[in-house]
Amino acid sequence: MRLVVQIPCYNEELLLAKTIKSIPKNITGISEIITILIDDGSNDNSVEIAKKEGVKHIFKHKKNLGLAKTFMTGINESIKLNADIIVNLDADNQYNANDINLLVKPILDNSHEIVIGTRPIEEIKNFSYVKKKLQKIGSFVVRKISGTNILDVTSGFRAISKKAALQLIVFNNFTYTLETIIQAGNIGIPTTCVDIRINSDYRKSKLVKSNFNYIKNSFFIILRIILAYQPFRFFFTLGVLLFSIGVILGVRWLLLTYVFIEVGRTHIPSLILSITLMIIGFQTCITSLLADLMNINRQHLEEMRTIIKNFESKSKNS
């Protein structure tokens, strides 16, 4: 079994060497371990440090494209290297690399295709009380939407089988963590989590500029994935809700106008609002059917993409 440890990197010269050195040389069940660096347009000495530490596979973005794009570059390059398992390890030395064996075990046992490390959130000193609570709430929401059991959805320390890697697609430029979990849950990739350790000497996140900024970006990521993978449920539920409110307002208008007759009041605005909501609700329900047809087409395209990538990988390594 070939394991590729991919390290997304952007200006990490202070901790990169320590991160690379921490990667285990031997793991039970793994015959070969390859480390690759995906440099996201760094303007420091990160690439030179990686070379000095013996990293032979370095892939560079000409400019900073963001964490999500960097992650997917690593996935695609790992597939080209014929990886059986891919482990994503952040360059900031946050995660204890000795726990890679815990991440890959469920994949080696053929019980799961994606394994995500669960950090001891309450023990992380760099996390404020508010951030810890938001992390728990966010993880709960993503679990409900994805139908998975992931306890730490923002953890970047994760192992991915080749089969799962061929199916993953990331649409946004912000982060891959939430999107890949929701996608995996919706397309049926067996996903689980294991407890892992973190190191004390790592830097604060560059991704989270503020709690509000992170919540805003995460909200739109989740909404976009729901629209992509559950369009019928989303639009049909919204349509039924709007139509139902319209019906309730219509019944209220009838009662006020013809049962509890209020002299001199016609309640025309209520009637107009009722009719408008029912029309919009009906149209939204129709939209849900069209969105579902587009979703079926998307599924076929993704299946074709997976087959093509798998064929290209086998051809390259044959």
KOLLUM-276640 format. One record per residue (C-alpha): residue in one letter; x negated, y negated, z. Coordinates in steps of 0.2 Angstrom, whole numbers, plus 5000, padded with zeros to 4 digits. Each point is the difference from the previous one (the first is absolute). Layout:
AXYZ/...
//
This chain:
M500050005000/R499349834995/L500449855011/V499849834995/V499949865013/Q500549844992/I499549835009/P500949854994/C498949855003/Y500049814999/N498649905009/E499650145013/E498149985001/L500049995019/L500950175003/L499950104984/A498450095004/K500650065016/T501650064992/I499150104986/K498850085013/S501550055011/I500750124986/P499750185005/K498850104989/N500950175003/I501950045002/T500750175002/G500950054984/I499149874990/S498650054988/E499549834994/I500249825007/I499849854988/T500149825006/I500549864988/L500149815002/I501349904992/D499449825000/D501449874999/G499049864993/S498849975015/N498849865000/D498950065014/N498850155001/S501350135002/V499550094984/E498250005003/I500350075018/A501050144993/K498650044987/K498750005014/E501150125010/G500050124986/V501749974992/K499850054982/H501849974994/I500449815001/F501449924990/K500149814999/H501549884997/K499449854991/K501149895011/N501050035016/L501650094996/G500650055017/L500050155011/A501450094991/K499149994983/T498450055008/F500850155008/M500750064984/T498449984991/G499250115013/I501450134997/N499850004981/E498150015001/S500150145013/I501150104988/K498749974987/L498750085011/N501250155002/A500349985018/D501150135008/I500349885015/I499849825002/V499749915016/N500249815001/L498949925013/D500049815003/A498349924999/D500249905017/N499550155011/Q501750005008/Y500350194998/N499050145008/A499450094985/N499750165010/D501950025000/I500050034981/N500050195004/L501749975009/L500749914984/V499550134988/K500650155010/P501850004995/I499549984982/L498850155001/D501450105009/N501249964985/S501349935012/H499949814994/E499449904986/I499749835009/V499449985018/I499949835009/G499049965015/T501049945015/R499049875010/P500249985019/I500949834997/E500249965018/E498150015003/I499549884986/K499449845008/N500049904984/F501950034999/S501149875009/Y501550065009/V501149934986/K499050094987/K500250165009/K501849995001/L500249954982/Q498950144995/K501250125009/I501649924993/G499250004982/S499550195002/F501850045006/V500849914985/V498850094987/R500350175008/K501949974998/I499849944982/S498750134995/G500750155009/T498350045007/N499350025018/I498649874998/L499649915017/D498749884994/V500649944982/T498649874998/S498650125004/G498850004985/F499150165006/R500850134990/A499750164990/I500850044984/S500050154989/K499750004982/K501850054996/A500649855010/A498749884993/L500650034983/Q501749955004/L499749845010/I500349834992/V499849835009/F501049854993/N499449865012/N498349915002/F500249985019/T499850175008/Y500350194996/T500450065017/L501949985001/E500350034981/T499250164999/I500950075015/I501749954994/Q499650074982/A499350165007/G501650025010/N501249964986/I499150124987/G499850145012/I498150005004/P499850105017/T499349865011/T499550015019/C498949915012/V498750055013/D499249915015/I498349924996/R498849895010/I499449834996/N498349915003/S499849855012/D498849904989/Y501149964985/R500549834993/K501849925000/S501050034985/K499849894985/L501650064993/V501149935014/K499949815000/S501549985011/N501450115007/F501349904990/N499050024984/Y499850195002/I501850025004/K500549904985/N498950104988/S500550165008/F501849964998/F499949974981/I498950164998/I501350105009/L501549924990/R499150034983/I499650185004/I501950035005/L500549924984/A498850114990/Y500450165008/Q501849985008/P500849884988/F501750095000/R500150015019/F499549815001/F501149934987/F501550115003/T500049965019/L499849824997/G501450004987/V501250105012/L499649885014/L500449844990/F501650084993/S500550055017/I499849835007/G501049934985/V501450125003/I500049955019/L500149824995/G501450044988/V501050095013/R499749855012/W500749884986/L501550114997/L500450015019/L499849815003/T501049954984/Y501450125000/V500150085018/F499449875012/I500749864989/E499049845004/V501049854992/G499049894989/R498550114999/T499650114985/H498350065005/I499449994982/P498150005004/S500250165009/L500950084985/I498649944988/L498750065012/S500950175001/I500150024981/T498249954997/L499350125013/M501050144992/I499549964983/I498149995005/G500250165010/F500750094986/Q498749944988/T498650055013/C500750185000/I500050014981/T498249935001/S499650155012/L500450124986/L498949914988/A498649995013/D500150195003/L499850044981/M498549895000/N499350095016/I500250174991/N499149934985/R498649945012/Q499950175008/H499750084983/L498749874996/E499150035016/E500050194997/M499349974983/R498649895008/T499650135012/I499950144987/I498849894989/K498949955015/N499950185005/F499550054982/E498749864998/S499350055017/K499850194995/S499349954982/K498749885008/N499450145012/S500150154988/
//
